[in-house]
């Protein structure tokens, strides 16, 4: 069902729901998940997908003074506790992968699987090294080149409806609020990845230049027992560019 609302600690989250089966909480990336995204329907064959829009993103209102990554982390910890399931799988895309990693560090009682797709969130190099492309200051054409294996698959602003353009602008504004400084990472997070105890799959687009596969391999290496898998002919959004391969990897991991 699309267009649902999910109350958590006084906040009404917009949420997409698809499928039946094993519950999977899906945290969106720098943009909210489109209801027409093919990977949603593919995953829904074997799982119940719960995909909220974070406060400030999509059609979820942001409360006053709700403006840090840790506001989001605590919100989703509360949501996981509220969900009527003994255990849930957590799937995070890009920015949502950062949130999912933070949540997995703190939550050990209800998570049974963790899937991270091209997550940001950690700093690996020294002060002078840029691990993550500066999506806030790069030319939009360069961001598109870095993010997509085939830039023609990127969303076209000319083809968006007025409502879709408003959502995209809200998403951009919210991302800047939560993640502009430092740019898309928490300096301390990599020190805590070793506390993640759930089985973890890290998926990466081979052509990703927002965060490269080398960054992804190092990211996975910090999580005990994590499996690292690359997806060919995909950039920062493998769930969009290669939905069948993406869903195949996720569902196989959930079955184990």
PEHUDA-V386356 format. One record per residue. N is the residue number from 1. RES is the residue in one small letter. SS is DSSP state (H for helix, E for strand, - for the rest). OMEGA is omega in whole degrees, 0 to 359 (none if undefined). Layout:
n={N N}
res={RES RES}
ss={SS SS}
omega={OMEGA OMEGA}
This chain:
n={1 2 3 4 5 6 7 8 9 10 11 12 13 14 15 16 17 18 19 20 21 22 23 24 25 26 27 28 29 30 31 32 33 34 35 36 37 38 39 40 41 42 43 44 45 46 47 48 49 50 51 52 53 54 55 56 57 58 59 60 61 62 63 64 65 66 67 68 69 70 71 72 73 74 75 76 77 78 79 80 81 82 83 84 85 86 87 88 89 90 91 92 93 94 95 96 97 98 99 100 101 102 103 104 105 106 107 108 109 110 111 112 113 114 115 116 117 118 119 120 121 122 123 124 125 126 127 128 129 130 131 132 133 134 135 136 137 138 139 140 141 142 143 144 145 146 147 148 149 150 151 152 153 154 155 156 157 158 159 160 161 162 163 164 165 166 167 168 169 170 171 172 173 174 175 176 177 178 179 180 181 182 183 184 185 186 187 188 189 190 191 192 193 194 195 196 197 198 199 200 201 202 203 204 205 206 207 208 209 210 211 212 213 214 215 216 217 218 219 220 221 222 223 224 225 226 227 228 229 230 231 232 233 234 235 236 237 238 239 240 241 242 243 244 245 246 247 248 249 250 251 252 253 254 255 256}
res={x x x x x x x x x x x x x x x x x x x x x x x x x x x x x x x x x x x x x x x x x x x x x x x x x x x x x x x x x x x x x x x x x x x x x x x x x x x x x x x x x x x x x x x x x x x x x x x x x x x x x x x x x x x x x x x x x x x x x x x x x x x x x x x x x x x x x x x x x x x x x x x x x x x x x x x x x x x x x x x x x x x x x x x x x x x x x x x x x x x x x x x x x x x x x x x x x x x x x x x x x x x x x x x x x x x x x x x x x x x x x x x x x x x x x x x x x x x x x x x x x x x x x x x x x x x x x x x x}
ss={- - - E E E E E - - E E E E E E E E - - - E E E E E E - - - - - - - - - - H H H H H H - - - E E E E E E - - - - - - - - - - - - - - - - H H H H H H H H H H H H H H - - - - - E E E E E E - H H H H H H H H H H H H - - - - E E E E E E E - - - E - - - - - - - - - - - - - - - - - - H H H H H H H H - - - H H H - - - H H H - - H H H H H H H H H H H H H H H H H H - - - - - E - - - H H H - H H H - - - - E E E E E E - - - - - - - H H H H H H H H H - - - - - E E E E E - - - - - - H H H H - H H H H H H H H H H H H H -}
omega={178 174 177 171 183 182 177 177 177 179 179 180 166 183 169 176 178 167 176 180 183 182 179 174 184 178 186 179 182 171 176 182 177 177 181 182 184 184 177 181 178 178 184 176 185 185 171 184 176 188 179 169 181 179 184 177 176 179 175 179 178 178 175 178 174 193 179 175 182 168 179 181 180 176 183 171 178 179 179 177 183 183 186 180 176 181 177 169 182 181 181 180 173 177 176 175 174 179 182 178 178 180 182 175 187 188 182 190 183 179 175 175 176 176 180 180 180 182 165 171 180 176 183 183 179 185 184 182 176 180 187 179 181 184 181 186 177 171 181 178 179 175 179 180 181 189 189 170 177 183 178 179 179 177 179 179 180 182 181 172 178 180 179 178 178 179 180 179 177 179 180 180 181 179 178 182 185 198 184 184 353 190 170 173 173 184 183 192 184 179 185 179 180 178 178 187 182 174 189 173 177 180 183 172 184 183 181 175 167 169 190 175 177 174 181 179 178 178 180 182 178 183 184 175 183 176 181 183 175 180 183 177 177 176 185 183 182 179 179 185 181 187 181 179 179 181 178 179 183 183 178 180 179 181 186 none}
